[in-house]
Amino acid sequence: MNQSVKKALSLLNLFDEKTYELSLKEISERSKLPKPTAYRLLTTLESMNYVYKLKENEHDSRYRLGLKLLELGKLVSDQLEVRRIAFPYMETLANEIQEAVHLVVINHNEAIYIEKVESSKAIRLYTRIGKSSPLYVGSGPKLLLANLPKEKQEVIISQAETKGKINRLKFEEELQRIRIEGYSYSISEQDENTTGISYPIYDYRNRVIAALTISGLSTYFEGDNLRSIKAKSEEAAEVISRKLGFRGFVQGVVD
């Protein structure tokens, strides 16, 4: 790990449930860092809202943990909650449809696979918990992107267009279709000869917080089997959403 990053993170560990506030002098002494070094690291942390300065005088400054940590803690808490609630329904769904089932969320401008239940078939897809993907590749990432606010969508779409990864007009049409139809479908986008189908998971605020993604070899995603996979996956996503406090939309309007 970069030593400057390591030193900066070590300063955050000086705060705990009994120590809400520390002076620059105390931080320097407890970290065994020279005062100018501690001040430089704290200034960087302050600029990113990891700490904030309560007051400053000619002799010393005092610091507390910043709201950015609360934001990150809430993100982790939400992800743990949706994983805990979703997992038994993912297991049931995987047993019923005999395909791999994933739980996908957004982390910054990427999609992250935070849970997985394997298919029982002999031939399996290689995916792993913790895998990241651009938001313009695959059914789960695209479903999440389609449900982001317009300004956030624009940032990601513009970046993908600049890199030559998408045709903007066709891609925006696809996102619109996802919003209208309520699910996402992809073929051979992350792996050759594979199909992915994703349905949204909503929270109590009626916001899409995750994608329930089913993936497998494309030869299994046909005819009656495909219809069964879609129906059971949509039902599982709705049950998980209800368990998270989702109560449905009023006249089709999202809160």
ABEGO torsion letter per residue (X at the ends): XBAAAAAAAAAAAABBAABABBBAAAAAAAAGBBAAAAAAAAAAAAAAGABBBABBBAABBBBBBBAAAAAAAAAAAAAAAAAAAAAAAAAAAAAAAGBBBBBBBBBEABBBBABBBBBABABBBBBBBGBBBBAABEAAAAAAAAABBAAAAAAAAAAAAAAGABBAAAAAAAAAAAAAAGBBBBBGAABBGBBBBBBBBBBAAGBBABBBBBBBBAAABBEAAAAAAAAAAAAAAAAAAAAAGBAEBBGGBBX
